[in-house]
Amino acid sequence: MGAFPAHPENSETGRSLLDPFGRGITYLRVSVTDRCDFRCVYCMSEDMAFLPKRDLLTLEELDRICSAFVDRGVRKLRITGGEPLVRRDIMTLFGSLSRHLDSGALDELTVTTNGSQLARHARDLAACGVKRINVSIDTLDADKFRRITRWGDLTKVLQGLDAAQNAGLKVKINTVALKGVNEDEIVSLLEWAHGRGMDLTLIEVMPLGEIDGQRIDQFLPLSLVRARLAERYRLEDLADRTGGPARYVRVKETSGRLGFITPMTHNFCESCNRVRLTCTGQLFMCLGQEDAADLRAPVRASESNELLERAIVDAIARKPKGHDFIIDRRHARPALSRHMSVTGG
């Protein structure tokens, strides 16, 4: 895999990023595209208007910004979308970023994907130093999968999972808990995932972006899901942290790990160590806030990283203590107008 040109002025180390509340920023999630080959009902409207390609950061610009964050103490990079693996030549970016794994500056390079392109890319991801990936699957019923994703093919995704595991990638399944849609499948999803040696993380639906329908009809509190599971399984709380917001339990009967991401019923802000970069260069310091910093302008203004680094430091100084997520029951509107596919997972 070819690497992009290095930026030697960005080689100073030991300059960690601290937000106003003393939290170290060690985790950057990077959306490389707002486009996706699915149209999941909780994420997008079916008739999405996507960004013009000229507005997107180039792969070289994405590499430069990611590298600036690594130089400032970020230890984990997660590539997201939309669907990141539909971005043209995306493996070039993985190949270039892998140099930070080789140098020891980066602990983990990973990806969240819908699995549709994994059969093509799993071996290349492993060759770039990716060790584990997250794959989003909300049902094992092929017809229901098509209804949830609108355009998705479950068989293709399952073939991608086979390819990933054959390539030696550790897989975690992400499942959005949807009231009246897949709440009766959570047990079967758990036993299927654990039976294949995969973790499962359940996620509460988040109030981001206008969709077709009302989120109050989709929302299923994970406190209720956990209580139901506890009637069937012995759940042992774990102190495990993977750099993200999930809280984990060990399921005694399966020996597998189960995560809960609960932005609605129990937020995870107190230990937040992450920021999110969009494919247009907007840096969101909090998923649940509208405030963002433009990193595209300083990248394009100068070949030096001085303006970029100043913009990053100024942005982290504005990181809020927590989010304002709420599902608006009175007006049936999202807490934030942007879609999850814009910010990236």
KATAWO-V626616 format. One record per run of one state. SS is the DSSP state (H for helix, E for strand, C for the rest). FROM is the first residue (numbers start at 1). TO is the last residue. If there is no record, write none. Layout:
ss: {SS:SS}
from: {FROM:FROM}
to: {TO:TO}
//
This chain:
ss: {C:H:C:E:C:E:C:E:C:H:C:H:C:E:C:H:C:H:C:E:C:H:C:E:C:H:C:H:C:E:C:H:C:E:C:E:C:H:C:E:C:H:C:E:C:E:C:E:C:H:C:E:C:E:C:E:C:H:C:H:C:E:C:H:C}
from: {1:8:11:18:19:24:25:27:32:53:56:59:72:76:81:84:87:90:104:108:114:118:128:132:137:142:150:154:167:170:179:183:196:199:205:208:209:215:218:219:220:222:231:235:238:247:252:256:262:269:272:274:278:282:285:292:295:296:302:306:317:336:337:340:344}
to: {7:10:17:18:23:24:26:31:52:55:58:71:75:80:83:86:89:103:107:113:117:127:131:136:141:149:153:166:169:178:182:195:198:204:207:208:214:217:218:219:221:230:234:237:246:251:255:261:268:271:273:277:281:284:291:294:295:301:305:316:335:336:339:343:345}
//
